[in-house]
Amino acid sequence: MNEQDFQNKLGELMQQIGELPTDQRERLEQMAGEARDRHNRMKKTITDLQDSLDYLRLSVKYIMFDLEATRRENAYLRKLLEKSAEGHDDGNGAD
């Protein structure tokens, strides 16, 4: 059930409750109000959860980007170290 359907059904229910005798109406109006409040809290919780998931996805993308950059930098530095070590080995053998 989407939001519009829920609001329509709740409106119909409130209208039907309004037609009841006063002694029956009060308790049902309270229950319908509680249902509306729970629905609104649930909707807010779901929105907050979706926002948190979006933030998590973005954070993971940044972390993956950083990880790949670190790997590239690491490989580059290893190559520099290997070249440097080869240069020193050649220099030590000539002495």
C-alpha positions in Angstrom: 0.0 0.0 0.0 1.5 3.3 -1.0 1.2 6.6 0.9 -1.8 7.9 -1.1 -3.7 4.7 -0.5 -3.0 4.7 3.2 -4.2 8.3 3.5 -7.3 7.6 1.5 -8.2 4.6 3.6 -7.5 6.4 6.8 -9.7 9.3 5.7 -12.5 6.9 4.9 -12.1 5.2 8.3 -12.2 8.6 10.1 -15.3 9.5 8.1 -17.0 6.3 9.1 -16.0 6.6 12.7 -17.4 10.2 12.7 -20.8 8.7 11.9 -20.8 6.4 14.9 -22.5 7.3 18.2 -20.3 9.4 20.5 -19.7 6.6 23.1 -18.2 4.4 20.3 -16.5 7.1 18.4 -14.0 8.4 20.9 -12.1 5.1 21.4 -12.0 4.4 17.6 -10.8 7.9 16.8 -8.0 7.5 19.3 -7.0 4.2 17.8 -7.0 5.7 14.2 -4.9 8.6 15.5 -2.4 6.2 17.0 -2.3 4.3 13.7 -1.6 7.5 11.8 1.2 8.4 14.3 2.8 5.0 14.0 2.6 5.2 10.3 4.3 8.7 10.3 7.0 7.4 12.7 7.6 4.4 10.5 7.8 6.6 7.4 10.3 8.8 9.1 12.3 5.8 10.2 12.4 4.4 6.7 13.5 7.8 5.3 16.2 8.0 7.9 17.3 4.5 7.0 17.4 5.3 3.3 19.5 8.4 4.0 21.9 6.3 6.1 22.2 3.7 3.4 22.9 6.5 0.8 25.6 7.9 3.0 27.1 4.4 3.6 27.1 3.8 -0.2 28.9 7.1 -0.8 31.4 6.4 2.0 32.2 3.0 0.6 32.8 4.5 -2.9 35.2 7.0 -1.4 37.0 4.3 0.6 37.3 2.1 -2.5 38.7 5.1 -4.5 41.2 5.8 -1.7 42.1 2.1 -1.5 42.8 1.9 -5.3 44.8 5.1 -5.1 46.8 3.7 -2.2 47.5 0.5 -4.1 48.7 2.5 -7.2 50.9 4.6 -5.0 52.3 1.5 -3.2 53.1 -0.2 -6.6 54.8 3.0 -7.8 56.9 3.3 -4.7 57.8 -0.4 -4.8 59.1 0.1 -8.3 61.1 3.1 -7.2 62.6 1.1 -4.3 63.4 -1.8 -6.7 65.2 0.6 -9.1 67.0 2.2 -6.3 68.1 -1.2 -4.9 69.3 -2.2 -8.4 71.3 0.9 -8.7 73.0 0.4 -5.3 73.7 -3.2 -6.2 75.5 -2.2 -9.4 77.5 0.4 -7.5 78.6 -2.0 -4.8 79.8 -4.6 -7.2 82.1 -2.1 -9.0 84.1 -1.2 -5.9 
